[in-house]
Amino acid sequence: MPKVLHHYLAGFPKSISPSCHAAEVNGFVYLTGQLGRDLDNPEAPLPDGIKAQTEVALRNMSRVLAALDLDFSNVVSMRVYLSDFERDYDDMNVVYGRLVPENTRPARTCVGVTAMARGALIEIDCVAARA
C-alpha cells in the first residue's frame, strides 16, 4: 500500500474541519477546501461578496500550493462550491478567470450547495500533480 503523507503546514492556521492542509499519495496532492478567510487572521470575518471571497480563496490555495513547492500549473482538477449558485456563478468566474492562468486551467466542477462553514459563499479544493 502506498504511503500517504499528511501535510500540516507551519505558519498556517488549523483547518476549520478536523483535517490536514493537504494529503499526498503517488505524486498527487489533495488540498483541503479553501474559504475566503484570512490565513493570517483566521478569526476575522469573511470579506463581503463572492468576488472578494473567491479572490481570497484562490490566493489561499496558491499559498498552500507554494508551501508544498507547487503552483497552479500543477493543478489537475478543481472543485468549486457555491452557496448561491445562480447569483454568484458569473461573478466567481470573473475572478477565477483573472487569477487562474488561462494556459494551465485545470479540469473543473462547480456545484451549488446549501451551506458552508462560517457562512462562506465559496469553497474551492483541488488535486495537484508533482511534475
Secondary structure, DSSP 4 states (H G I P E B T S, - for coil): -PPPEEE--TTSPPPSSSS-SEEEETTEEEEEEE-S--TTSTTSPPPSSHHHHHHHHHHHHHHHHHHTT--GGGEEEEEEEESSHHHHHHHHHHHHHHHS-GGGPPEEEEEE-S--GGG-SEEEEEEEE--
